[in-house]
Structure formats: structure tokens, C-alpha cells
């Protein structure tokens, strides 16, 4: 009887450890997906608001819609967001230059929103987000950076 109880304890402990490890793996994956999603949204918003080339319009957009307002994430990952937003701005500017003089005047302007929507669903943005996430995970100072940003907010 004691042998059976010991075996049952071992089985129960092994089962609990398995459940904990599986749930921890799921949380890590969920955290990664949340980080990548937040990063992509931040890049699109930064690129779009800058790509409008109108400070007044960008300010009105920010006042009207707080969907992308996450100062903690934005402050913590500013350089990474700027790298993605710069890539997006290059796409917007390239499209503008390519269309200039080739299409009729009313359609001659910037297509910032369209370019942003296309970029948001692109493989390229996913690749950039994955690379930035890996850089963040491998950053040995991330705990210190998070504490510093927490002090600000």
C-alpha cells in the first residue's frame, strides 16, 4: 500500500509540474504575441502620424483617438519603434515620389493611411517585430530600464 501511495504522489507531482510548465509556456507565448502586437501598433501609429507631414493634423488625431496611447511601452521601446516607423516613412515617401507627376493632380498626394494598412499586414513588419522582440528579450538591462520607466509613470 505504501508503494502505491508513493507512486501516486510521484504521478501527481509530475502531473502538476507538467501543467505548470505548459501554462508557463503558454504565458510566454502570449506575452510575446502581446509585445509584438503592441510594437506593430506603435510603429503604425508613429509612422502614420509622422507620415501625414502635418503637425496640426497629427495633434488632432492624437487628441481624438487614444487607441495607441501606451506611454510606458512607447518610452521603453522608443528606439525600436523609431526604427520600424522610419522604415514605414521610407515606404510612404517612396510611394509619393513614384506617383508624383504620373497620376492626375487630385490623386497626386500622399497615401499614408493606405501604405500603413498594407504595411501592418505585411511579412516585413512581422519580421521587424520578431527581430526587435528578440533584441528586447536578449537585453541584459531590461529589468533596470523597466524600473526607470516605472519611476517616470
C-alpha positions as CSV (number, residue, x, y, z in Angstrom):
1,X,0.0,0.0,0.0
2,X,2.8,2.4,0.8
3,X,4.4,1.7,-2.5
4,X,1.2,2.6,-4.3
5,X,0.9,5.9,-2.3
6,X,4.5,6.8,-3.2
7,X,3.8,6.1,-6.9
8,X,0.6,8.1,-6.8
9,X,2.4,11.1,-5.1
10,X,5.1,10.9,-7.8
11,X,2.5,10.8,-10.6
12,X,0.5,13.7,-9.1
13,X,3.7,15.8,-8.6
14,X,4.8,15.0,-12.1
15,X,1.4,15.9,-13.5
16,X,1.3,19.2,-11.6
17,X,4.8,20.1,-12.8
18,X,3.7,19.3,-16.3
19,X,0.6,21.5,-16.0
20,X,2.6,24.4,-14.6
21,X,5.3,24.1,-17.3
22,X,2.6,24.0,-20.1
23,X,0.8,27.0,-18.6
24,X,4.1,28.9,-18.2
25,X,4.9,28.2,-21.9
26,X,1.6,29.5,-23.0
27,X,2.0,32.7,-21.0
28,X,5.4,33.3,-22.5
29,X,4.0,32.8,-26.0
30,X,1.0,35.1,-25.1
31,X,3.4,37.7,-23.7
32,X,5.4,37.5,-27.0
33,X,2.3,38.0,-29.1
34,X,1.1,40.9,-26.9
35,X,4.5,42.5,-27.2
36,X,4.6,42.1,-31.0
37,X,1.1,43.4,-31.4
38,X,1.8,46.4,-29.2
39,X,5.0,47.0,-31.2
40,X,3.3,46.8,-34.6
41,X,0.5,49.2,-33.5
42,X,3.1,51.7,-32.1
43,X,5.1,51.6,-35.3
44,X,2.0,52.1,-37.5
45,X,0.7,55.0,-35.4
46,X,4.1,56.7,-35.2
47,X,4.7,56.2,-38.9
48,X,1.2,57.4,-39.8
49,X,1.2,60.5,-37.6
50,X,4.6,61.5,-38.9
51,X,3.8,60.5,-42.5
52,X,1.0,62.9,-42.6
53,X,3.6,65.7,-42.6
54,X,1.1,67.9,-40.7
55,X,1.7,68.6,-37.1
56,X,-1.7,70.1,-36.7
57,X,-3.4,67.0,-38.2
58,X,-1.2,64.7,-36.1
59,X,-2.1,66.6,-32.9
60,X,-5.8,66.4,-33.7
61,X,-5.5,62.7,-34.4
62,X,-3.8,62.1,-31.0
63,X,-6.4,64.2,-29.2
64,X,-9.3,62.4,-30.9
65,X,-8.1,58.8,-30.5
66,X,-6.2,57.3,-27.6
67,X,-6.2,53.8,-29.1
68,X,-2.5,53.7,-29.4
69,X,-1.7,55.6,-26.1
70,X,0.7,53.5,-24.2
71,X,3.4,55.8,-22.8
72,X,5.1,53.0,-20.8
73,X,5.7,50.9,-23.9
74,X,6.5,53.9,-26.1
75,X,9.1,55.2,-23.7
76,X,10.6,51.8,-23.1
77,X,10.9,50.8,-26.7
78,X,11.3,54.2,-28.4
79,X,14.4,53.3,-30.4
80,X,12.9,50.1,-31.7
81,X,9.6,51.8,-32.6
82,X,11.5,54.6,-34.4
83,X,13.4,52.0,-36.5
84,X,10.1,50.5,-37.6
85,X,8.5,53.9,-38.1
86,X,11.5,55.1,-40.2
87,X,11.1,52.1,-42.5
88,X,7.4,52.9,-42.9
89,X,8.1,56.6,-43.6
90,X,10.5,55.5,-46.3
91,X,7.7,53.4,-47.9
92,X,5.3,56.4,-47.7
93,X,7.9,58.8,-49.2
94,X,8.9,56.3,-52.0
95,X,5.2,55.9,-52.9
96,X,4.8,59.7,-53.0
97,X,7.8,60.2,-55.2
98,X,6.9,57.3,-57.5
99,X,3.4,58.7,-58.0
100,X,4.4,62.4,-58.4
101,X,3.7,63.5,-61.9
102,X,2.5,60.1,-63.0
103,X,-1.1,60.4,-61.7
104,X,-3.7,63.1,-62.0
105,X,-3.4,66.0,-59.6
106,X,-6.2,65.0,-57.2
107,X,-4.6,61.6,-56.7
108,X,-1.1,63.0,-56.6
109,X,-0.9,63.4,-52.8
110,X,0.4,61.1,-50.0
111,X,-1.3,57.9,-49.3
112,X,-0.1,57.5,-45.8
113,X,-3.1,55.6,-44.4
114,X,-3.2,53.1,-47.3
115,X,0.6,52.4,-47.0
116,X,0.3,52.0,-43.3
117,X,-2.6,49.5,-43.6
118,X,-0.7,47.5,-46.2
119,X,2.5,47.6,-44.0
120,X,0.6,46.5,-40.9
121,X,-0.4,43.2,-42.5
122,X,3.0,42.7,-44.3
123,X,5.5,40.0,-43.6
124,X,8.2,42.7,-43.4
125,X,6.6,44.3,-40.3
126,X,6.3,40.8,-38.7
127,X,10.0,40.2,-39.4
128,X,10.9,43.5,-37.9
129,X,8.8,42.9,-34.9
130,X,10.3,39.5,-34.3
131,X,13.8,40.9,-34.6
132,X,13.0,43.7,-32.1
133,X,11.4,41.3,-29.7
134,X,14.5,39.1,-29.7
135,X,16.7,42.1,-29.1
136,X,14.4,43.0,-26.2
137,X,14.5,39.5,-24.7
138,X,18.3,39.3,-25.0
139,X,18.8,42.8,-23.5
140,X,20.6,42.2,-20.2
141,X,19.5,45.6,-18.8
142,X,15.7,45.3,-19.5
143,X,14.9,45.0,-15.8
144,X,16.8,48.2,-15.0
145,X,15.1,50.0,-18.0
146,X,11.7,48.9,-16.8
147,X,12.3,50.2,-13.3
148,X,13.5,53.6,-14.7
149,X,10.4,53.9,-16.9
150,X,8.2,52.9,-14.0
151,X,9.6,55.8,-11.9
152,X,8.5,58.1,-14.7
153,X,5.0,56.8,-14.8
